[in-house]
Amino acid sequence: MTPAGFLNLAWQTVVAPQDVARLLLSLRLTHEALLLAFATVVVLNALLFSLSVQMSPTASPLQPILGSPVIFMLSLGGSLAIVALAITWTGRALGGAGRIETVGLLLIWLQALRMLVQVAMLVLIPLSPQLGAFLAFAAAIAGVWILVNFIEVAHEFGSLFKSALVLLLGVTGMALGVSIIFSLIGVTTTGLAGYV
């Protein structure tokens, strides 16, 4: 795909997300292609995020974690896989027809779009932090809109409300599960083991 084609498809994803979802699913990618695409977007997102952290260092206690591309890559890959499972299982529990491969492909495309936003922010933030913040906010709103529409196509609900409910329940369930796991292994809100 050419850069112009990528940008055009990215714009179409914002204005006609269901059409783009159907186009992506019509490609019928193999498991190997999906895994390669997954690995590619996770690695590239981690490198871009690490670069953005290096360009605007903060005095955050999470700086060593956020600045490490490997740790961020593992976190992003794990959370992306968990989100794909949560959306698939929640959607199927509510009568949807989505499969993990279908949901996974659509989430991979969203991560590719996230890379585009990160590149734009790397350019904008040094010029205008306010414009960069606005872009981040607009991208977050657009991301939710796109994801709800992608869930609709993946699960074939016939209702954006039901798709939004799947997103809400899936993310809530995932957050609850992660917090339970963290509490069982003794991780507190500061990231330190409570018994140390």
Buried (B, 14 or more C-beta within 10 A) or exposed (E): EEEEEEEEBBEEBBEEBBEBBEBBBEEEBEEEEBEEBBEBBBBBBBBBBBBBBEEEEEEEEEEEEBBBBEBBBEBBBEEBBBBBBBBBBBBBEBEBEBBBBBBBBBBBBBBBBBBBBBBBBBEBBEEEEEBBEEBBEEBEEBBEBBBBBBBBBBBEBEEBEBBBBBBEBBBEBBEEEBEEEEEEEEBEEEEEEEEE
